[in-house]
């Protein structure tokens, strides 16, 4: 039953009076809507936090992969330097490698995300009724792509700087 209050005092006392009985429960639409939006807000913040954690983990994984690749290719980079490649060129190669890996990962992730959303929208009746589809692209996805390129560049900075500072003579004097 929907009840409208004529005074603010009734809005405070009537729900308390209704809730004191064992068979009735009072629910104010404004309070319940605020509570529901609070629950949704907590869920969205959790999903955002998980997304940030995934981005940081991906950046760390990319950094480790690039640094390991740099260590295994240190000889090759020293040979490039001895054949005339400048320090800046070697550094830009490592940075470009990180950028390309991040771009490939971001494109693959976006494609998989849209594919899964389309699959869910087609296979689950409830998802289709809610309008879940993978055919819709949002401008925020471009920001996500740019963010991943930034993370890839940041992850490649230390390996690129290490490649820049590599001592050619010491690297080539060690046996391969």
N, CA, C and O of each residue as an XYZ file, in Angstrom:
704
protein
N       0.852     -1.145      0.000
C       0.000      0.000      0.000
C       0.916      1.230      0.000
O       1.907      1.274      0.729
N       0.580      2.213     -0.811
C       1.357      3.442     -0.911
C       0.667      4.515     -0.083
O      -0.516      4.806     -0.259
N       1.439      5.090      0.820
C       0.885      6.117      1.710
C       1.664      7.402      1.496
O       2.894      7.395      1.453
N       0.934      8.513      1.360
C       1.563      9.827      1.270
C       1.386     10.518      2.611
O       0.318     10.480      3.222
N       2.455     11.145      3.044
C       2.433     11.806      4.352
C       2.038     13.263      4.181
O       2.428     13.924      3.219
N       1.258     13.744      5.134
C       0.861     15.149      5.102
C       1.838     16.016      5.871
O       1.911     17.224      5.646
N       2.587     15.411      6.775
C       3.531     16.214      7.554
C       4.847     15.458      7.698
O       4.870     14.231      7.599
N       5.933     16.172      7.929
C       7.224     15.514      8.143
C       7.220     14.633      9.395
O       7.929     13.628      9.447
N       6.436     14.999     10.387
C       6.365     14.196     11.599
C       5.742     12.827     11.304
O       6.154     11.822     11.882
N       4.762     12.786     10.415
C       4.132     11.509     10.034
C       5.127     10.646      9.269
O       5.115      9.422      9.403
N       5.988     11.270      8.467
C       6.988     10.521      7.700
C       7.987      9.830      8.612
O       8.574      8.818      8.230
N       8.189     10.360      9.808
C       9.136      9.765     10.753
C       8.436      8.734     11.650
O       8.970      7.650     11.883
N       7.263      9.068     12.143
C       6.619      8.208     13.137
C       5.849      7.035     12.540
O       5.854      5.950     13.121
N       5.188      7.217     11.398
C       4.371      6.151     10.831
C       5.195      4.922     10.416
O       4.782      3.809     10.740
N       6.330      5.055      9.723
C       7.120      3.852      9.414
C       7.595      3.121     10.669
O       7.635      1.890     10.693
N       7.950      3.863     11.695
C       8.380      3.225     12.938
C       7.224      2.462     13.571
O       7.415      1.363     14.092
N       6.039      3.033     13.529
C       4.856      2.380     14.073
C       4.514      1.114     13.272
O       4.162      0.089     13.855
N       4.617      1.185     11.942
C       4.317      0.026     11.090
C       5.340     -1.089     11.327
O       4.969     -2.259     11.413
N       6.625     -0.732     11.431
C       7.681     -1.732     11.631
C       7.664     -2.366     13.017
O       8.293     -3.403     13.223
N       6.958     -1.765     13.966
C       6.912     -2.339     15.313
C       6.040     -3.592     15.357
O       6.194     -4.421     16.253
N       5.132     -3.736     14.402
C       4.293     -4.929     14.349
C       5.008     -6.079     13.651
O       5.922     -5.844     12.861
N       4.603     -7.337     13.934
C       5.302     -8.490     13.347
C       4.916     -8.777     11.897
O       5.670     -9.457     11.200
N       3.783     -8.290     11.420
C       3.292     -8.679     10.098
C       3.516     -7.635      9.011
O       3.325     -7.943      7.835
N       3.911     -6.418      9.355
C       4.030     -5.344      8.369
C       5.457     -4.799      8.332
O       6.192     -4.847      9.318
N       5.823     -4.279      7.159
C       7.119     -3.641      6.990
C       6.927     -2.384      6.170
O       6.279     -2.407      5.124
N       7.484     -1.305      6.639
C       7.395     -0.037      5.914
C       8.665      0.155      5.103
O       9.770     -0.117      5.574
N       8.491      0.626      3.884
C       9.634      0.908      3.020
C       9.396      2.236      2.336
O       8.409      2.399      1.618
N      10.280      3.175      2.549
C      10.184      4.470      1.897
C      10.918      4.380      0.561
O      12.097      4.025      0.545
N      10.270      4.688     -0.548
C      10.908      4.550     -1.863
C      12.225      5.325     -1.986
O      13.185      4.821     -2.568
N      12.275      6.524     -1.453
C      13.499      7.314     -1.561
C      14.646      6.652     -0.801
O      15.774      6.606     -1.291
N      14.361      6.145      0.383
C      15.390      5.485      1.189
C      15.844      4.193      0.528
O      17.042      3.916      0.466
N      14.906      3.407      0.037
C      15.250      2.126     -0.599
C      16.006      2.344     -1.909
O      16.931      1.592     -2.217
N      15.631      3.348     -2.671
C      16.351      3.652     -3.911
C      17.778      4.088     -3.610
O      18.712      3.669     -4.293
N      17.950      4.918     -2.603
C      19.287      5.350     -2.202
C      20.113      4.162     -1.733
O      21.296      4.062     -2.059
N      19.509      3.275     -0.983
C      20.219      2.084     -0.504
C      20.615      1.174     -1.672
O      21.733      0.659     -1.706
N      19.700      0.975     -2.627
C      19.988      0.144     -3.792
C      21.124      0.743     -4.618
O      22.027      0.022     -5.043
N      21.087      2.056     -4.850
C      22.153      2.702     -5.610
C      23.476      2.634     -4.863
O      24.539      2.576     -5.481
N      23.417      2.643     -3.544
C      24.640      2.464     -2.754
C      25.250      1.095     -2.972
O      26.468      0.969     -3.093
N      24.410      0.060     -3.025
C      24.902     -1.301     -3.287
C      25.512     -1.397     -4.686
O      26.574     -1.991     -4.872
N      24.830     -0.807     -5.662
C      25.345     -0.834     -7.031
C      26.658     -0.068     -7.111
O      27.582     -0.490     -7.806
N      26.747      1.047     -6.410
C      27.977      1.840     -6.393
C      29.150      1.057     -5.833
O      30.262      1.140     -6.353
N      28.904      0.297     -4.773
C      29.961     -0.533     -4.193
C      30.394     -1.591     -5.193
O      31.588     -1.857     -5.333
N      29.443     -2.197     -5.889
C      29.769     -3.205     -6.894
C      30.564     -2.622     -8.051
O      31.524     -3.236     -8.517
N      30.169     -1.436     -8.520
C      30.897     -0.796     -9.612
C      32.304     -0.408     -9.184
O      33.252     -0.552     -9.957
N      32.444      0.079     -7.964
C      33.777      0.430     -7.462
C      34.656     -0.806     -7.341
O      35.859     -0.740     -7.594
N      34.070     -1.924     -6.958
C      34.827     -3.176     -6.868
C      35.294     -3.619     -8.249
O      36.439     -4.039     -8.416
N      34.413     -3.527     -9.235
C      34.781     -3.904    -10.601
C      35.866     -2.968    -11.134
O      36.807     -3.421    -11.785
N      35.743     -1.675    -10.865
C      36.777     -0.719    -11.295
C      38.107     -1.027    -10.623
O      39.154     -1.001    -11.271
N      38.071     -1.314     -9.339
C      39.299     -1.656     -8.621
C      39.945     -2.909     -9.185
O      41.167     -2.981     -9.308
N      39.129     -3.893     -9.527
C      39.646     -5.116    -10.129
C      40.263     -4.815    -11.496
O      41.290     -5.391    -11.857
N      39.639     -3.920    -12.247
C      40.182     -3.514    -13.543
C      41.537     -2.835    -13.408
O      42.454     -3.107    -14.183
N      41.662     -1.950    -12.420
C      42.948     -1.285    -12.174
C      43.999     -2.314    -11.776
O      45.147     -2.238    -12.214
N      43.604     -3.275    -10.945
C      44.536     -4.337    -10.549
C      44.984     -5.146    -11.765
O      46.159     -5.500    -11.867
N      44.077     -5.439    -12.678
C      44.435     -6.166    -13.896
C      45.391     -5.362    -14.771
O      46.324     -5.923    -15.346
N      45.168     -4.055    -14.876
C      46.046     -3.205    -15.688
C      47.441     -3.145    -15.083
O      48.435     -3.227    -15.804
N      47.521     -3.004    -13.763
C      48.827     -2.977    -13.098
C      49.536     -4.314    -13.270
O      50.740     -4.351    -13.519
N      48.797     -5.407    -13.138
C      49.387     -6.734    -13.311
C      49.876     -6.934    -14.743
O      50.945     -7.503    -14.963
N      49.098     -6.468    -15.709
C      49.520     -6.574    -17.108
C      50.777     -5.755    -17.357
O      51.684     -6.203    -18.058
N      50.834     -4.563    -16.787
C      52.031     -3.732    -16.925
C      53.246     -4.384    -16.309
O      54.334     -4.345    -16.883
N      53.070     -4.983    -15.148
C      54.182     -5.688    -14.507
C      54.624     -6.890    -15.326
O      55.821     -7.136    -15.471
N      53.674     -7.636    -15.859
C      54.006     -8.780    -16.704
C      54.751     -8.353    -17.956
O      55.702     -9.012    -18.378
N      54.317     -7.245    -18.550
C      54.998     -6.728    -19.732
C      56.412     -6.274    -19.386
O      57.351     -6.523    -20.143
N      56.561     -5.615    -18.254
C      57.892     -5.188    -17.812
C      58.812     -6.389    -17.632
O      59.952     -6.370    -18.096
N      58.334     -7.422    -16.971
C      59.158     -8.615    -16.743
C      59.524     -9.283    -18.065
O      60.661     -9.713    -18.253
N      58.557     -9.368    -18.980
C      58.828     -9.983    -20.285
C      59.867     -9.188    -21.059
O      60.783     -9.761    -21.648
N      59.723     -7.856    -21.056
C      60.690     -7.031    -21.782
C      62.071     -7.076    -21.146
O      63.080     -7.122    -21.849
N      62.116     -7.065    -19.842
C      63.410     -7.088    -19.159
C      64.106     -8.428    -19.379
O      65.319     -8.467    -19.586
N      63.360     -9.512    -19.336
C      63.930    -10.840    -19.592
C      64.406    -10.938    -21.037
O      65.483    -11.467    -21.307
N      63.592    -10.421    -21.970
C      63.987    -10.438    -23.377
C      65.239     -9.598    -23.595
O      66.103     -9.953    -24.398
N      65.331     -8.487    -22.878
C      66.517     -7.639    -22.991
C      67.756     -8.385    -22.508
O      68.811     -8.317    -23.139
N      67.630     -9.087    -21.407
C      68.778     -9.823    -20.872
C      69.215    -10.931    -21.821
O      70.412    -11.178    -21.966
N      68.270    -11.601    -22.469
C      68.642    -12.676    -23.389
C      69.152    -12.127    -24.721
O      69.897    -12.810    -25.424
N      68.766    -10.914    -25.072
C      69.207    -10.318    -26.337
C      70.283     -9.274    -26.140
O      70.568     -8.509    -27.061
N      70.879     -9.219    -24.988
C      71.887     -8.204    -24.705
C      73.047     -8.299    -25.699
O      73.568     -7.276    -26.142
N      73.443     -9.496    -26.043
C      74.511     -9.710    -27.014
C      74.116     -9.115    -28.368
O      74.904     -8.413    -29.002
N      72.886     -9.403    -28.802
C      72.421     -8.907    -30.099
C      72.379     -7.380    -30.132
O      72.748     -6.761    -31.130
N      71.927     -6.784    -29.036
C      71.881     -5.324    -28.971
C      73.285     -4.736    -28.992
O      73.506     -3.690    -29.602
N      74.237     -5.395    -28.336
C      75.622     -4.925    -28.362
C      76.205     -5.041    -29.765
O      76.958     -4.166    -30.193
N      75.867     -6.107    -30.485
C      76.325     -6.249    -31.874
C      75.718     -5.143    -32.733
O      76.405     -4.566    -33.577
N      74.426     -4.841    -32.525
C      73.796     -3.735    -33.254
C      74.548     -2.437    -33.008
O      74.813     -1.674    -33.937
N      74.889     -2.194    -31.752
C      75.633     -0.976    -31.406
C      77.003     -0.966    -32.062
O      77.442      0.075    -32.551
N      77.691     -2.113    -32.084
C      79.029     -2.154    -32.677
C      78.972     -2.005    -34.199
O      79.956     -1.598    -34.816
N      77.839     -2.330    -34.801
C      77.677     -2.168    -36.244
C      77.212     -0.759    -36.626
O      77.005     -0.476    -37.806
N      77.048      0.113    -35.648
C      76.754      1.510    -35.952
C      75.435      2.044    -35.448
O      75.154      3.230    -35.621
N      74.616      1.216    -34.832
C      73.347      1.717    -34.294
C      73.632      2.594    -33.079
O      74.452      2.251    -32.228
N      72.956      3.707    -33.015
C      73.183      4.620    -31.888
C      72.471      4.107    -30.639
O      71.613      3.227    -30.709
N      72.845      4.672    -29.506
C      72.182      4.313    -28.250
C      70.690      4.634    -28.323
O      69.847      3.878    -27.841
N      70.395      5.767    -28.936
C      69.000      6.192    -29.053
C      68.200      5.221    -29.909
O      67.045      4.928    -29.602
N      68.811      4.717    -30.988
C      68.108      3.765    -31.853
C      67.817      2.473    -31.098
O      66.713      1.939    -31.194
N      68.792      1.966    -30.349
C      68.579      0.731    -29.584
C      67.494      0.957    -28.535
O      66.628      0.106    -28.332
N      67.548      2.105    -27.875
C      66.533      2.419    -26.857
C      65.149      2.520    -27.497
O      64.167      2.032    -26.938
N      65.073      3.158    -28.677
C      63.769      3.300    -29.325
C      63.234      1.945    -29.799
O      62.019      1.750    -29.843
N      64.116      1.013    -30.151
C      63.661     -0.332    -30.530
C      62.985     -1.031    -29.351
O      61.939     -1.660    -29.510
N      63.584     -0.915    -28.184
C      63.002     -1.558    -26.997
C      61.684     -0.880    -26.626
O      60.716     -1.553    -26.272
N      61.645      0.449    -26.706
C      60.390      1.159    -26.421
C      59.310      0.787    -27.436
O      58.155      0.581    -27.062
N      59.671      0.699    -28.699
C      58.705      0.328    -29.723
C      58.198     -1.094    -29.516
O      57.024     -1.378    -29.749
N      59.079     -1.983    -29.079
C      58.658     -3.354    -28.785
C      57.614     -3.371    -27.677
O      56.606     -4.069    -27.786
N      57.847     -2.607    -26.610
C      56.857     -2.526    -25.527
C      55.552     -1.933    -25.988
O      54.482     -2.394    -25.590
N      55.627     -0.904    -26.833
C      54.423     -0.264    -27.347
C      53.636     -1.215    -28.245
O      52.409     -1.272    -28.164
N      54.326     -1.953    -29.090
C      53.646     -2.907    -29.971
C      53.021     -4.059    -29.192
O      51.916     -4.500    -29.507
N      53.727     -4.542    -28.179
C      53.147     -5.605    -27.351
C      51.901     -5.119    -26.620
O      50.903     -5.835    -26.535
N      51.964     -3.897    -26.095
C      50.796     -3.342    -25.398
C      49.640     -3.126    -26.363
O      48.491     -3.401    -26.019
N      49.929     -2.635    -27.572
C      48.863     -2.412    -28.557
C      48.230     -3.735    -28.977
O      47.008     -3.837    -29.089
N      49.060     -4.743    -29.207
C      48.524     -6.051    -29.592
C      47.677     -6.639    -28.468
O      46.606     -7.190    -28.720
N      48.151     -6.523    -27.231
C      47.385     -7.031    -26.092
C      46.078     -6.286    -25.901
O      45.052     -6.895    -25.597
N      46.107     -4.955    -26.079
C      44.884     -4.163    -25.919
C      43.874     -4.503    -27.010
O      42.684     -4.645    -26.729
N      44.339     -4.633    -28.254
C      43.426     -4.988    -29.342
C      42.846     -6.381    -29.149
O      41.654     -6.599    -29.364
N      43.686     -7.315    -28.746
C      43.202     -8.673    -28.497
C      42.202     -8.691    -27.342
O      41.178     -9.370    -27.417
N      42.495     -7.953    -26.283
C      41.578     -7.884    -25.141
C      40.236     -7.268    -25.507
O      39.188     -7.763    -25.092
N      40.265     -6.185    -26.285
C      39.007     -5.569    -26.720
C      38.217     -6.511    -27.629
O      36.997     -6.622    -27.503
N      38.908     -7.184    -28.536
C      38.220     -8.119    -29.430
C      37.615     -9.276    -28.644
O      36.474     -9.664    -28.892
N      38.374     -9.830    -27.696
C      37.837    -10.927    -26.877
C      36.673    -10.459    -26.015
O      35.683    -11.176    -25.873
N      36.779     -9.270    -25.441
C      35.690     -8.735    -24.624
C      34.413     -8.561    -25.419
O      33.333     -8.928    -24.955
N      34.530     -8.000    -26.618
C      33.346     -7.830    -27.462
C      32.811     -9.183    -27.925
O      31.599     -9.376    -28.025
N      33.712    -10.111    -28.205
C      33.271    -11.444    -28.613
C      32.515    -12.162    -27.519
O      31.480    -12.777    -27.776
N      33.018    -12.091    -26.307
C      32.342    -12.738    -25.171
C      30.996    -12.069    -24.900
O      30.004    -12.749    -24.633
N      30.961    -10.737    -24.968
C      29.690    -10.034    -24.750
C      28.660    -10.416    -25.808
O      27.486    -10.600    -25.490
N      29.085    -10.535    -27.055
C      28.163    -10.931    -28.122
C      27.697    -12.367    -27.930
O      26.521    -12.674    -28.125
N      28.624    -13.250    -27.544
C      28.258    -14.642    -27.293
C      27.239    -14.742    -26.160
O      26.257    -15.477    -26.268
N      27.472    -14.003    -25.072
C      26.525    -14.024    -23.950
C      25.169    -13.449    -24.368
O      24.121    -13.981    -24.002
N      25.201    -12.368    -25.129
C      23.946    -11.758    -25.579
C      23.141    -12.685    -26.474
O      21.910    -12.663    -26.444
N      23.823    -13.500    -27.271
C      23.128    -14.413    -28.176
C      22.675    -15.696    -27.475
O      21.618    -16.243    -27.792
N      23.482    -16.172    -26.520
C      23.192    -17.484    -25.930
C      22.298    -17.432    -24.695
O      21.567    -18.388    -24.436
N      22.334    -16.368    -23.944
C      21.507    -16.256    -22.740
C      20.320    -15.345    -23.015
O      20.493    -14.192    -23.412
N      19.140    -15.852    -22.806
C      17.922    -15.089    -23.085
C      17.863    -13.823    -22.228
O      17.501    -12.754    -22.721
N      18.220    -13.944    -20.941
C      18.153    -12.794    -20.046
C      19.140    -11.711    -20.465
O      18.841    -10.521    -20.371
N      20.323    -12.129    -20.929
C      21.316    -11.153    -21.378
C      20.834    -10.438    -22.628
O      21.056     -9.238    -22.784
N      20.184    -11.162    -23.509
C      19.631    -10.544    -24.712
C      18.534     -9.550    -24.384
O      18.419     -8.506    -25.025
N      17.727     -9.878    -23.384
C      16.660     -8.971    -22.974
C      17.216     -7.705    -22.338
O      16.596     -6.643    -22.412
N      18.389     -7.818    -21.712
C      19.006     -6.632    -21.101
C      19.772     -5.806    -22.127
O      20.263     -4.725    -21.802
N      19.880     -6.290    -23.345
C      20.556     -5.532    -24.392
C      22.055     -5.723    -24.409
O      22.774     -4.861    -24.915
N      22.552     -6.831    -23.870
C      23.989     -7.087    -23.888
C      24.380     -7.511    -25.300
O      23.839     -8.474    -25.845
N      25.315     -6.790    -25.877
C      25.789     -7.091    -27.219
C      27.256     -6.687    -27.331
O      27.726     -5.804    -26.614
N      27.945     -7.323    -28.207
C      29.338     -6.980    -28.449
C      29.509     -6.105    -29.672
O      30.634     -5.772    -30.043
N      28.412     -5.730    -30.303
C      28.471     -4.934    -31.531
C      28.518     -3.437    -31.280
O      28.628     -2.656    -32.226
N      28.436     -3.028    -30.030
C      28.441     -1.608    -29.702
C      29.829     -1.227    -29.184
O      30.359     -1.872    -28.279
N      30.412     -0.178    -29.761
C      31.713      0.320    -29.316
C      31.521      1.680    -28.665
O      30.794      2.526    -29.184
N      32.169      1.884    -27.542
C      32.064      3.132    -26.798
C      33.354      3.924    -26.922
O      34.429      3.353    -27.107
N      33.244      5.247    -26.818
C      34.448      6.083    -26.914
C      35.382      5.849    -25.727
O      36.583      6.101    -25.826
N      34.841      5.372    -24.615
C      35.687      5.068    -23.455
C      36.690      3.964    -23.774
O      37.749      3.884    -23.153
N      36.356      3.116    -24.741
C      37.271      2.042    -25.125
C      38.529      2.611    -25.773
O      39.600      2.011    -25.673
N      38.413      3.752    -26.429
C      39.599      4.413    -26.978
C      40.505      4.899    -25.857
O      41.730      4.827    -25.962
N      39.895      5.395    -24.781
C      40.687      5.816    -23.620
C      41.367      4.612    -22.976
O      42.503      4.710    -22.512
N      40.678      3.493    -22.948
C      41.263      2.273    -22.406
C      42.445      1.830    -23.264
O      43.474      1.403    -22.740
N      42.295      1.934    -24.587
C      43.388      1.587    -25.493
C      44.578      2.520    -25.262
O      45.722      2.069    -25.199
N      44.308      3.813    -25.138
C      45.385      4.779    -24.873
C      46.052      4.506    -23.520
O      47.268      4.639    -23.383
N      45.254      4.128    -22.537
C      45.814      3.796    -21.222
C      46.754      2.602    -21.327
O      47.827      2.599    -20.724
N      46.357      1.594    -22.087
C      47.213      0.414    -22.248
C      48.498      0.767    -22.993
O      49.555      0.219    -22.681
N      48.429      1.661    -23.962
C      49.648      2.103    -24.642
C      50.567      2.843    -23.665
O      51.788      2.697    -23.716
N      49.976      3.623    -22.793
C      50.771      4.313    -21.775
C      51.425      3.334    -20.799
O      52.587      3.495    -20.425
N      50.659      2.320    -20.394
C      51.212      1.302    -19.488
C      52.346      0.550    -20.179
O      53.364      0.252    -19.556
N      52.173      0.241    -21.473
C      53.223     -0.444    -22.226
C      54.482      0.402    -22.337
O      55.594     -0.114    -22.225
N      54.309      1.688    -22.554
C      55.461      2.588    -22.630
C      56.165      2.672    -21.284
O      57.393      2.626    -21.217
N      55.385      2.796    -20.207
C      55.991      2.845    -18.869
C      56.729      1.548    -18.541
O      57.806      1.571    -17.945
N      56.145      0.426    -18.932
C      56.771     -0.863    -18.651
C      58.067     -1.022    -19.441
O      58.971     -1.735    -19.006
N      58.165     -0.372    -20.588
C      59.363     -0.509    -21.427
C      60.445      0.497    -21.078
O      61.556      0.391    -21.599
N      60.168      1.469    -20.217
C      61.156      2.506    -19.931
C      62.435      1.962    -19.291
O      63.535      2.287    -19.739
N      62.305      1.148    -18.262
C      63.508      0.634    -17.582
C      64.303     -0.299    -18.495
O      65.523     -0.151    -18.571
N      63.676     -1.257    -19.196
C      64.461     -2.056    -20.133
C      65.110     -1.202    -21.241
O      66.236     -1.479    -21.652
N      64.409     -0.175    -21.717
C      64.979      0.683    -22.752
C      66.167      1.474    -22.205
O      67.180      1.631    -22.885
N      66.039      1.961    -20.997
C      67.146      2.702    -20.377
C      68.341      1.773    -20.143
O      69.490      2.182    -20.307
N      68.073      0.547    -19.766
C      69.145     -0.437    -19.583
C      69.834     -0.717    -20.916
O      71.059     -0.824    -20.975
N      69.049     -0.836    -21.981
C      69.632     -1.049    -23.303
C      70.454      0.165    -23.724
O      71.491      0.016    -24.371
N      70.007      1.345    -23.369
C      70.721      2.580    -23.691
C      72.081      2.625    -23.001
O      73.065      3.081    -23.584
N      72.130      2.156    -21.770
C      73.360      2.234    -20.971
C      74.252      0.997    -21.097
O      75.256      0.906    -20.390
N      73.926      0.053    -21.960
C      74.696     -1.179    -22.095
C      76.120     -0.863    -22.564
O      76.318     -0.111    -23.519
N      77.094     -1.440    -21.886
C      78.499     -1.293    -22.257
C      78.815     -2.334    -23.330
O      78.773     -3.538    -23.080
N      79.134     -1.841    -24.535
C      79.358     -2.739    -25.666
C      80.561     -3.643    -25.430
O      80.482     -4.854    -25.638
N      81.661     -3.066    -25.003
C      82.897     -3.840    -24.847
C      82.728     -4.966    -23.813
O      83.152     -6.096    -24.055
N      82.122     -4.665    -22.685
C      81.956     -5.675    -21.643
C      80.991     -6.776    -22.090
O      81.217     -7.954    -21.812
N      79.933     -6.394    -22.773
C      78.950     -7.381    -23.234
C      79.551     -8.296    -24.279
O      79.357     -9.511    -24.226
N      80.286     -7.724    -25.237
C      80.865     -8.544    -26.299
C      82.050     -9.369    -25.815
O      82.365    -10.405    -26.400
N      82.715     -8.911    -24.741
C      83.860     -9.683    -24.240
C      83.422    -10.948    -23.498
O      84.179    -11.915    -23.414
N      82.206    -10.939    -22.965
C      81.690    -12.148    -22.323
C      81.318    -13.162    -23.380
O      80.856    -12.797    -24.461
N      81.514    -14.422    -23.079
C      81.153    -15.439    -24.076
C      79.630    -15.553    -24.144
O      78.930    -15.342    -23.153
N      79.157    -15.874    -25.281
C      77.718    -15.985    -25.501
C      77.236    -17.229    -24.887
O      76.043    -17.527    -24.951
